[in-house]
Structure formats: C-alpha cells, structure tokens
Amino acid sequence: MKKKNYLTYLNDNYFYEIGFEKKESKLKDLKIKKHRQYRSNQGRSPQRMNKAYKLFGWSILGLLITIIIMIFKK
C-alpha cells in the first residue's frame, strides 16, 4: 500500500471532520513558466532588442540621408 503524505492525510481526515468541504485542487492545472535567460543580449528581452534594432536602423537611414544631402549641397 502506498504511503500518503501528510497534507493528503490532513485533507482526507482532519479538514473533513471539522466541517470543511473537500474541493478539487487547482494545482494540477497550474503551469509554471520557466525563467528564460537572455545570455547573448546581456539581459535584455527580445522585444526590447527588437526596438533597439529598429531605432538603430532609423538612425543609420537618417545618417545616410544627411550625408547624401551634404554631398549634393557642395
């Protein structure tokens, strides 16, 4: 016979005797999300890195437009 742990014993016996209703546990439906480590991005999330890359792209584009305008102004 399988030995019950202490909390199962309490749930089956003690709480029932003092008038508590026995309810189905919601712990079986609980999913724990693993914490992801972003090693290559120095702790930044992918969303934050995506914003940084977009900003970098726009700044390079602005720099190229500025250089082209300076060349044509001469």
N, C-alpha and C positions, 0 to 999 in steps of 0.2 A: 504494500500500500504506500502511495506517495505521501510524503510528509508535507503538511501545509505550512506556509509561512505565517508569521504572527499576525499580519494585517488581514490575511484571509480568514484566520481563526476569529479575529475580532468582528469582522464583517458578518461571518456566518452565525456567531453566537451572541456576543455581548450586545452589539448595537440592536439586534433584533429583539433581545429580551427587554431593553429599556424603552422600546416603543418607536425606534426609528424605522422608516421604511427602507427596504433593500432596493436600491436603484442600480441600473446598468451603468457600468463605468464608461466614461468618455475617453479614457486614456488610450484605449486600443485604436481609436481613430486619430489620435494626435500624431502628426508627422513632424519630426524635428528637422529643421533646415540646417544643413551643415554650413559653418562659417567658412567662407572662401578667402584664401589669402591671395593677394594680388602681388606676387613677387616681382614680376618684371616691370610693373607700373609704379613701384615704390609706394604701395598702399592706396593708390587711387582706384576708384571703381571704374568699370568700363564706360559708364555714362559720363563720368567726369572727364575721362581721357578722350572720349568722342567730342565733347565740347571743346577741349583744348586743341584737338587736331583741326576742328572747323575754324576756330579762331586763328590758328597758325596759317591755315590755307588762305583765309581772307586777308591776313596781314601781308603775306607774300604777294598776293594778287595786287594789293594796294601799292606795295613797293615797286612791282614791275610797271604798273601804270604810271607811277611818279617818274620812274627812270625814263620811260618812253616819252613822256611829255617834256622832260628836261632835254632829251636829245633833239626833239623836233623844234624846241624854242631857240636853239642856238643858231 
